[in-house]
Amino acid sequence: MNTFIPYGKQLITQEDINEVVSVLKSDYLTQGPKILEFEKKFAEYVNAKYAIAVSNGTAALHLSVLAMNIQKGQKVITSPITFAASANCVEYCGGEIVFGDIDPDTYLLSIDSIEKLLQGSPKGTYCGVIPVNFAGRVIDTERLQKVCNKYDLWIIEDSCHSPGGYFKTENDLISLAGSCEFSDLSIFSFHPVKHIASGEGGMITTNDKYLYQQLLKLRSHGITKDQSQFNLKYDLEPNFKGDNSSYPGWYMEMQDLGYNYRLTDFQSALGLSQLKRADEGIKKRRNIAKVYFENLSDIEEIFNQSGIIEGHAYHLYIIQIEKRRELYEYLRSKNIFTQVHYIPCHLMPFYRKKGWNIGDRPNSEKYYETCLSLPMYPSLTASEQEHVINSIKTFYGR
């Protein structure tokens, strides 16, 4: 097969194009009505009260940590198996990231490893946890919240891999990723390889009105035009004779040091159009995962794989093998472009300079040595997936 098969790929339909073109022909390219519409629809999709659209997933993480008012030197726990932004956002704000270890069966941040870190330090050492719904599997934030409540920690759920994913609560109820049922904030990415694509883009969800209002300011230079939130009486015109509590229409206040992390209207239009197909996309991803699992389970050299997990959103489908580089190169020769997710963050040069070393997080390091992400996206055809599976079988002499 001569077709180029990447590990991830966006699907842009004619409807998507029409929606974007419609906005390009309208009066607003940015700060218009499509942003609010996207926010409302997305909040409904994940069952949260509020959603704040931002320029990308990294911006969503940065603003979320800022909103939690992290102080210089405070420590936050996250997983080493994630994109660097999950950790870097804490460093941006003057905090210190501490890496837990993963559960080798789920690939998620081990809640036991979090408890061990917390028990080994005086109360107040840590201020929060950023769990990552890695590959699309959703962490049990109900259990995590119980641990965090003992130590007065906030939770920012990194749900970039898991829109539409969920876990089952103790009462056997569905808790959606991003619902913030057991977390303070949750963040998403709309990068092209994600479930919902808007070119670049991100979203923060919360059920806390105060955090929502803070985030609206922080994404736009710390400025508010909401008169109910103004701090100052209007005293900028010496000759103004009106009521000192009234403000002219142009008045605004910069109350905090914020950023320009806004999403555009045409990106929001694309996100809205893609959101309409989100459930269909999840269904296709889960079917692709089922086909992989059923066809690869007999290969004993594959000693672990993502499998069929209820609530999994399948941003990635991961296998673990001993001859990872050899298989990676062989598949490339067949125009199958797999990927490795991720090099452990604590072993990146930036974090090594802060004292992290090989051997510090053994589960994460062992996972990295053997992991490979197979092609996973809704437009992957049955014949393309068959080519991937047959190529793996051929490599292993099956």
C-alpha positions in Angstrom: 0.0 0.0 0.0 1.4 3.4 -1.1 -0.9 5.4 1.1 0.8 7.5 3.8 -0.7 6.5 7.2 0.2 8.8 10.1 -0.4 8.1 13.7 -3.0 10.9 13.9 -4.9 13.1 11.4 -7.6 15.7 11.2 -10.8 15.3 9.2 -12.1 18.5 7.6 -15.5 18.2 5.9 -17.2 20.5 3.4 -19.5 21.5 6.3 -16.5 22.6 8.3 -15.2 24.7 5.4 -18.6 26.3 4.9 -18.9 27.3 8.6 -15.4 28.9 8.5 -16.1 30.7 5.3 -19.4 32.0 6.7 -17.5 33.6 9.6 -14.8 35.0 7.3 -17.6 36.8 5.4 -19.2 38.1 8.6 -18.5 41.2 10.6 -16.4 39.4 13.2 -13.1 37.5 12.9 -12.4 37.6 16.6 -14.1 38.5 19.9 -17.5 37.8 18.2 -20.5 35.6 18.8 -19.1 32.3 17.6 -16.7 32.1 20.6 -19.5 32.2 23.2 -21.6 29.8 21.2 -18.7 27.3 21.1 -18.1 27.7 24.8 -21.8 27.1 25.6 -22.0 24.0 23.4 -18.8 22.6 24.7 -19.8 23.1 28.3 -23.0 21.2 27.5 -21.0 18.4 25.8 -18.9 17.7 28.9 -21.6 18.5 31.4 -19.9 21.5 33.0 -21.4 24.9 34.0 -18.8 27.1 32.3 -16.3 26.9 29.5 -13.6 29.4 28.4 -12.2 29.2 24.9 -8.4 30.0 24.6 -5.7 30.0 21.9 -4.4 26.5 22.6 -4.1 23.7 25.3 -0.9 25.2 26.7 -2.6 28.5 27.2 -5.4 26.6 29.0 -2.9 25.0 31.4 -1.1 28.3 32.0 -4.3 30.3 32.8 -5.6 27.5 34.9 -2.5 27.5 37.2 -2.7 31.3 37.3 -6.3 31.1 38.4 -5.4 28.8 41.2 -3.1 31.5 42.5 0.0 29.4 42.8 2.7 31.0 44.8 6.4 31.0 44.0 8.1 27.8 45.2 4.8 25.9 45.7 4.9 22.3 44.4 2.5 20.6 42.0 2.4 16.9 41.1 1.9 15.6 37.6 2.7 12.6 35.4 6.0 12.2 33.6 4.2 10.6 30.7 2.6 13.6 29.1 3.4 16.4 26.7 5.7 18.9 28.4 3.1 21.6 28.7 1.4 19.7 31.6 4.5 20.3 33.6 5.8 23.5 32.1 2.7 25.5 33.0 3.7 25.3 36.7 7.2 26.5 36.0 5.7 29.5 34.0 4.1 30.6 37.3 7.1 30.3 39.5 6.0 27.0 41.0 7.9 23.7 41.1 6.7 20.6 39.4 7.2 17.2 41.0 6.6 14.1 39.0 4.7 11.1 40.4 5.0 7.7 38.6 2.5 6.0 36.4 0.4 2.8 37.0 2.0 0.4 34.5 -1.4 -1.1 33.7 -3.3 2.1 33.0 -0.5 4.4 32.0 -2.2 7.0 34.2 -0.6 9.0 37.1 -0.7 6.6 40.0 -2.8 7.9 42.9 -0.8 5.7 45.2 2.4 7.5 44.1 0.6 10.8 44.8 -0.3 9.7 48.3 3.3 8.6 48.9 4.7 12.0 47.9 2.1 13.8 50.1 2.7 11.6 53.1 6.5 12.1 52.9 6.3 16.0 53.1 4.9 18.5 55.6 1.3 19.5 54.9 1.4 22.7 52.7 4.4 21.6 50.7 2.1 20.8 47.7 -0.8 23.0 46.5 -2.2 21.0 43.6 -2.2 18.0 41.2 -2.5 18.0 37.4 -3.6 14.4 36.5 -3.4 13.6 32.7 -6.1 11.5 31.0 -3.3 10.0 28.9 -4.2 8.4 25.6 -7.9 9.0 26.3 -8.3 6.9 29.5 -9.9 9.0 32.2 -8.4 9.0 35.7 -10.6 8.3 38.7 -10.9 11.9 39.9 -13.4 10.9 42.6 -10.7 8.9 44.3 -8.1 11.5 43.6 -10.3 14.2 45.1 -10.6 12.3 48.4 -6.8 12.2 48.6 -6.4 15.9 47.6 -9.0 17.0 50.1 -6.9 15.6 53.0 -4.1 17.9 52.0 -6.1 21.0 50.7 -4.9 20.5 47.1 -6.6 21.7 44.0 -7.0 19.5 40.9 -6.6 20.7 37.2 -7.6 17.7 35.0 -5.6 17.6 31.8 -8.3 16.2 29.4 -6.6 17.0 26.1 -6.7 13.4 25.1 -10.2 12.6 26.4 -13.2 14.7 25.2 -16.1 12.2 25.3 -14.3 9.9 27.7 -15.5 9.0 31.2 -15.0 6.8 34.3 -17.5 5.1 36.5 -18.0 6.5 40.0 -18.4 4.5 43.2 -22.1 4.7 42.6 -21.7 3.3 39.1 -22.5 6.7 37.5 -20.8 8.1 34.5 -18.4 11.0 35.2 -17.4 12.8 32.0 -13.9 14.1 31.4 -14.1 17.9 31.8 -17.3 17.9 33.9 -15.3 19.1 36.9 -17.5 16.9 39.1 -14.4 16.1 41.2 -11.9 18.7 40.0 -11.6 22.5 40.1 -10.7 22.9 36.4 -10.3 20.8 33.3 -8.5 21.7 30.1 -8.7 20.6 26.5 -6.8 21.0 23.2 -8.1 21.4 19.7 -4.8 20.7 17.9 -5.4 18.9 14.5 -4.6 15.4 15.8 -7.1 15.8 18.7 -10.7 14.7 18.7 -12.0 18.2 17.9 -9.8 20.3 15.6 -9.8 24.1 15.3 -6.3 24.5 13.9 -5.0 25.5 17.3 -7.2 26.1 20.2 -8.1 25.1 23.7 -10.9 25.1 26.3 -11.0 25.4 30.1 -14.1 24.1 31.9 -15.2 24.7 35.5 -18.2 24.8 37.8 -16.9 27.6 39.8 -18.2 31.1 38.9 -15.3 33.0 40.5 -12.7 30.9 38.6 -14.8 31.4 35.4 -14.7 35.2 35.8 -11.0 35.2 36.7 -10.2 33.1 33.6 -12.2 35.5 31.3 -10.0 38.3 32.5 -6.7 36.4 32.4 -7.2 35.3 28.8 -7.5 38.9 27.7 -4.7 40.9 29.3 -6.4 40.9 32.8 -9.0 43.4 31.4 -12.7 43.4 32.2 -15.5 45.5 30.8 -18.0 44.1 33.3 -19.2 47.1 35.4 -20.2 44.8 38.2 -16.5 43.8 38.6 -15.0 47.3 38.5 -12.6 48.2 41.4 -12.4 52.0 40.9 -14.8 54.8 40.8 -14.6 56.8 37.6 -12.2 59.7 38.3 -10.3 60.0 35.0 -12.0 63.2 33.7 -11.5 66.1 36.1 -14.4 68.1 34.7 -16.8 65.2 34.7 -20.0 66.3 36.6 -22.0 63.1 36.6 -22.5 60.5 39.2 -19.1 59.2 40.3 -20.4 55.6 40.2 -21.3 55.8 36.5 -18.9 54.9 33.7 -18.6 55.9 30.1 -19.2 53.2 27.4 -15.5 52.9 26.6 -14.3 52.3 30.1 -12.4 49.1 31.1 -10.1 48.0 33.9 -6.9 46.0 33.7 -7.1 44.4 37.1 -4.5 41.7 36.8 -1.5 40.9 34.6 -3.1 38.7 31.9 -2.3 37.5 28.4 -3.7 37.5 24.9 -4.9 33.9 24.9 -8.1 34.5 23.0 -9.5 32.1 20.3 -10.8 33.6 17.1 -14.4 33.4 15.7 -13.4 31.4 12.6 -11.5 28.8 14.8 -14.6 28.6 17.0 -16.8 28.0 13.9 -14.5 25.1 13.0 -14.6 23.8 16.5 -18.4 24.0 16.6 -18.7 22.2 13.4 -16.4 19.4 14.6 -18.2 19.2 17.9 -21.3 18.1 16.0 -19.4 15.0 14.9 -17.7 14.3 18.3 -19.8 11.4 19.3 -19.5 9.8 15.9 -15.7 10.2 16.1 -15.6 8.5 19.5 -17.6 5.6 18.2 -15.2 5.2 15.3 -12.2 5.4 17.5 -13.6 2.7 19.8 -14.3 0.4 16.9 -10.7 0.9 15.6 -9.4 0.0 19.1 -11.6 -3.1 19.1 -10.2 -4.2 15.8 -6.6 -3.7 17.0 -7.2 -5.6 20.2 -8.8 -8.5 18.5 -6.1 -8.9 15.9 -3.0 -8.2 18.0 -3.9 -10.2 21.1 -2.4 -13.4 19.7 1.0 -11.8 19.2 2.9 -12.8 22.3 5.7 -10.2 21.7 3.0 -7.5 22.3 3.0 -7.8 26.1 0.6 -5.0 26.7 -1.8 -2.8 24.7 -4.5 -0.2 25.3 -7.2 -2.8 24.9 -11.0 -2.4 25.2 -11.7 -0.1 28.2 -15.1 1.4 29.0 -15.0 5.2 28.8 -11.7 5.3 27.0 -11.6 8.1 24.4 -8.8 6.6 22.3 -6.8 9.6 21.3 -4.0 7.0 21.1 -3.8 3.3 20.7 -0.6 2.0 22.4 1.2 -1.3 22.2 4.2 -2.3 24.3 6.9 -4.4 22.7 10.6 -5.2 23.3 11.9 -4.4 19.8 10.3 -1.0 19.6 12.8 0.7 17.4 13.0 -2.2 14.9 9.2 -2.3 14.6 9.1 1.5 14.3 11.5 1.5 11.4 9.9 -1.5 9.7 6.5 0.2 9.7 8.0 3.4 8.3 9.3 1.4 5.4 5.7 0.4 4.8 4.5 4.0 4.9 3.0 3.5 8.4 4.2 6.4 10.6 3.8 5.5 14.3 4.9 7.7 17.2 6.2 7.4 20.7 4.2 9.1 23.5 6.1 10.3 25.4 9.8 10.7 26.4 9.3 11.0 30.2 9.3 14.7 31.1 11.6 14.3 34.0 14.3 13.1 31.7 14.2 16.1 29.4 17.3 18.3 29.7 15.4 21.2 31.4 14.2 19.0 34.2 17.5 17.0 34.5 19.1 20.4 35.3 16.7 20.6 38.2 17.9 17.3 39.6 15.8 14.6 38.0 17.7 11.5 36.8 17.2 8.1 35.2 15.8 5.7 37.7 13.7 8.3 39.6 10.4 7.1 38.1 10.9 3.4 37.1 7.4 2.6 35.8 7.4 5.6 33.5 10.9 4.9 32.2 10.0 1.2 31.6 6.9 2.2 29.8 8.9 4.6 27.6 11.3 1.9 26.5 8.6 -0.2 25.0 5.6 2.0 24.0 4.5 2.7 20.4 1.3 4.6 19.3 -0.4 3.0 16.3 -2.5 5.0 13.8 -5.7 6.1 15.4 -8.1 8.6 13.9 -11.8 8.4 12.7 -11.0 8.6 9.0 -8.6 5.6 9.2 -10.1 3.1 6.7 -10.6 -0.6 7.3 -8.1 -1.4 4.5 -5.5 1.0 6.0 -5.9 -0.5 9.5 -5.7 -4.0 7.9 -2.4 -2.9 6.4 -1.1 -1.8 9.8 -2.1 -5.0 11.4 -0.7 -7.2 8.7 2.5 -5.4 8.7 2.9 -5.9 12.4 2.1 -9.6 12.0 4.6 -9.9 9.2 7.3 -8.3 11.3 6.7 -10.9 14.0 6.6 -13.8 11.5 2.9 -14.4 11.8 
